Amino acid sequence: MGITAADVKKLRDQTGAGMMDCKKALTEAGGDFDKAIEELRKKGQKLSAKRADREANEGAVIAKVSHNKNNGVVVRLSSETDFVSKGESFIALAQSFADIALKKLPDTKEELLALDCGGMTIGEKIEEQTGVIGEKIELADYAKIQTVAGQGQVLPYIHMGNRAGVIVAVNLEGPQYEEPAKNVAMQVAAMHPIALDKDGVDSSIVEKEIEIGKEIARQEGKPEEMLEKIATGKLNKFFKERTLLNQAYVKSTSKENVAQYLQSINPDLTVTDFKHIKLG
């Protein structure tokens, strides 16, 4: 059958592929649109395998929360170049994946990749778009926060034009707590805490920091019997610098930490969880 310009345009509108790629795919598929889309996806698979060793450090990070603010997600779609990542179609693709994630709330990135996206899985869509775009793209990271209605809310923050995304959950609901939550999300983006408080720091990190503290004190000539005490003091400083609630609140002119800032809004207000995903 003859392939018309209208057929090519229709396939291009559906997939975003180039005109010549669409014409070739339709020709190879004998005019069958589903087969043509599959051909474009196969091209993506081949290109993906060919470029598997390429680094995809650019991209777009999308943070979204549900209308009732009970749930939030962060998704990072990576690309090789910022030329691609700044394109409207690429950002729209990342947005669409975040929308699916927010609707279905999968537990893992692998589960997200297996979800439906317009008749194919997200993983298959990425393979297809790898062929369309012409460089490696991947769904590099995903995180979510779920709260129960009446027990808190989640607020998002996008940093530096989709280069980082944060979602923060606070334990109290209401519009009066949205700005404080967003301020804390900005704190997360700026200060990169590794945990909510000291109880959330992995034991292996604590052990490593204690050993580092001991070794530094030892090299400074401190008595062996004092090393544990000195290392513990350094560990407390580490907790103040690297855990969210204990960090100095960056927007404050006083010396209050994040926990104290939230308590100044409401004595019961605190952060219950946060997720931070950035490019790189």
C-alpha positions in Angstrom: 0.0 0.0 0.0 1.1 3.6 -0.6 2.3 5.6 2.4 0.8 9.1 2.3 2.1 12.2 3.9 -0.9 12.2 6.2 0.0 8.7 7.4 3.6 9.9 8.2 2.3 12.9 10.0 -0.1 10.8 12.0 2.7 8.5 13.2 4.9 11.4 13.9 2.2 13.0 16.0 1.8 9.8 17.9 5.5 9.1 18.6 7.4 12.3 18.1 9.8 10.5 15.7 11.3 12.2 12.7 9.4 12.4 9.4 11.9 10.1 7.6 12.0 7.6 10.5 8.2 7.5 10.5 8.1 7.0 6.7 10.6 4.2 6.9 8.9 2.5 9.8 5.5 2.7 8.0 7.0 1.3 4.8 8.7 -1.6 6.7 5.4 -2.3 8.5 3.3 -2.2 5.3 1.3 0.7 6.5 0.3 -0.9 9.8 0.5 1.8 12.5 0.9 -0.6 15.4 3.8 -2.5 13.6 5.3 0.9 12.7 5.3 2.0 16.3 6.9 -1.4 17.2 9.6 -0.8 14.6 10.4 2.6 16.1 10.5 1.0 19.5 12.9 -1.7 18.2 15.1 1.0 16.9 15.1 2.5 20.4 16.1 -0.8 21.9 19.0 -1.2 19.5 20.1 2.4 20.1 19.7 1.9 23.9 22.0 -1.1 23.8 24.5 0.7 21.6 24.7 3.6 24.0 24.3 1.7 27.3 27.8 2.7 28.4 27.1 6.4 27.9 26.6 8.6 30.9 23.2 10.2 31.3 23.9 12.9 33.8 21.5 15.6 32.5 17.7 15.4 32.5 14.7 16.6 34.4 13.5 16.0 37.9 9.8 16.3 38.5 8.2 16.5 42.0 4.4 16.2 42.2 1.8 15.8 45.0 -1.8 14.7 44.9 -4.7 17.2 45.0 -5.4 16.3 48.6 -1.6 16.6 49.4 -1.6 13.2 51.0 0.8 11.6 48.5 3.9 12.8 46.6 6.4 11.5 44.1 9.8 12.5 42.7 10.9 11.2 39.3 14.3 11.7 37.5 14.3 11.1 33.8 17.9 11.3 32.6 19.5 12.2 29.2 23.0 12.6 27.9 22.8 16.3 27.1 21.1 19.4 28.5 20.1 20.2 24.9 17.7 17.3 25.1 16.7 17.7 28.7 15.6 21.3 28.2 13.3 20.4 25.3 9.6 20.7 25.9 8.9 17.2 24.7 11.4 15.7 27.1 10.1 17.6 30.1 6.5 16.6 29.1 7.6 13.0 29.0 9.1 13.2 32.5 5.9 14.9 33.6 3.8 12.1 32.2 5.8 9.5 34.0 5.4 11.5 37.3 1.7 11.6 36.7 1.5 7.9 36.3 3.7 7.4 39.4 1.4 9.7 41.4 -1.7 7.9 40.3 -0.4 4.3 40.9 2.2 4.9 43.7 4.4 2.0 42.9 6.8 0.9 45.6 9.9 0.7 43.4 11.4 2.1 40.2 11.1 -1.3 38.6 7.4 -1.4 39.3 7.1 2.1 37.8 8.8 1.0 34.6 6.3 -1.8 34.2 3.2 0.5 34.4 1.1 1.2 31.4 1.9 4.3 29.4 -0.4 4.7 26.4 -0.6 1.0 25.4 3.0 0.2 26.3 5.0 0.1 29.5 7.0 3.1 30.7 10.1 1.0 30.1 9.0 0.4 26.5 8.2 4.1 26.1 11.7 5.0 27.1 13.1 2.5 24.6 10.9 4.0 21.9 11.9 7.6 22.8 15.6 6.6 22.9 15.2 5.9 19.2 13.2 9.1 18.6 15.6 11.4 20.5 18.8 9.7 19.3 20.6 9.5 22.7 20.4 7.5 25.9 17.6 8.3 28.2 16.6 6.4 31.3 14.3 6.6 34.3 17.2 7.0 36.8 15.4 7.5 40.1 12.0 7.4 41.8 10.8 8.0 45.3 7.4 8.5 47.0 5.8 9.6 50.2 2.4 8.5 51.3 0.4 9.9 54.3 -3.0 9.1 55.7 -5.7 11.7 55.4 -5.9 13.7 58.6 -2.4 12.8 59.6 -0.3 15.2 57.5 0.4 16.6 54.1 3.1 16.5 51.4 4.5 19.6 49.7 6.8 19.7 46.6 9.7 21.9 45.6 11.6 22.1 42.2 15.1 23.5 42.4 17.1 25.1 39.6 14.8 24.5 36.7 14.1 20.8 37.2 17.7 19.9 38.2 16.5 18.8 41.6 13.2 17.9 43.2 12.1 17.6 46.9 9.0 16.4 48.6 8.5 17.0 52.3 5.8 15.5 54.6 4.7 17.4 57.7 2.5 15.9 60.4 -0.2 18.7 60.4 -2.7 19.6 57.7 -3.9 23.0 56.6 -2.8 25.8 54.3 -1.0 27.6 57.2 1.6 24.8 57.2 2.3 24.8 53.4 4.8 27.6 53.4 6.8 26.2 56.3 6.9 22.8 54.6 8.1 24.4 51.3 10.7 26.3 53.3 12.0 23.0 54.7 12.0 21.5 51.2 14.2 24.4 50.1 16.4 23.6 53.1 16.7 20.0 51.9 17.7 21.2 48.3 20.3 23.5 49.7 21.8 21.5 52.5 21.5 17.9 51.4 20.6 16.2 54.7 21.1 12.4 54.7 18.4 11.7 57.2 15.5 13.2 59.2 17.3 12.9 62.6 20.2 10.9 64.1 17.9 7.9 64.5 17.6 7.7 60.7 21.3 7.6 60.0 22.5 4.2 58.9 24.6 2.4 61.6 27.4 1.8 59.1 27.7 5.6 58.6 27.7 6.2 62.3 30.5 3.6 62.8 32.5 5.1 60.0 32.2 8.6 61.4 33.3 7.4 64.9 36.4 5.7 63.3 37.2 8.8 61.4 36.9 10.9 64.5 39.1 8.6 66.5 41.8 8.6 63.8 41.8 12.4 63.5 42.2 12.7 67.3 44.9 10.0 67.3 46.9 11.9 64.6 46.5 15.1 66.7 48.3 13.3 69.6 45.2 12.9 71.9 45.5 10.2 74.6 44.1 6.8 73.5 41.6 6.8 76.5 40.1 10.1 75.2 39.5 9.0 71.6 36.0 7.6 72.1 34.8 10.7 73.9 36.3 13.0 71.3 34.9 10.9 68.4 31.4 11.1 70.0 31.7 14.9 70.2 32.5 15.0 66.5 29.6 12.6 65.8 27.2 15.0 67.4 28.5 17.8 65.2 28.0 15.5 62.2 24.4 15.0 63.2 23.9 18.7 63.5 25.3 19.3 60.0 23.8 16.3 58.1 20.3 15.5 59.7 17.4 17.7 58.7 15.8 18.6 62.0 19.1 19.4 63.6 20.5 21.5 60.8 20.7 25.3 61.3 17.7 26.7 59.5 19.2 28.6 56.5 16.5 31.3 56.3 16.8 32.2 59.9 18.8 35.2 61.2 19.0 33.5 64.7 20.7 30.2 65.5 17.5 28.1 65.5 17.6 24.7 63.8 14.9 23.3 61.5 13.0 21.6 64.4 12.9 24.9 66.3 11.7 26.8 63.3 8.8 24.5 62.8 7.9 24.6 66.5 7.8 28.4 66.3 4.9 28.0 63.8 3.2 25.3 65.9 4.7 23.5 68.9 3.5 20.2 67.5 4.7 20.8 63.9 7.5 18.6 62.6 8.7 16.8 59.4 7.9 13.1 59.2 9.7 12.3 55.9 11.5 13.8 52.9 12.8 12.7 49.6 15.4 14.5 47.5 16.5 13.6 44.0 18.9 15.6 41.9 20.7 15.3 38.6 24.2 13.7 38.5 
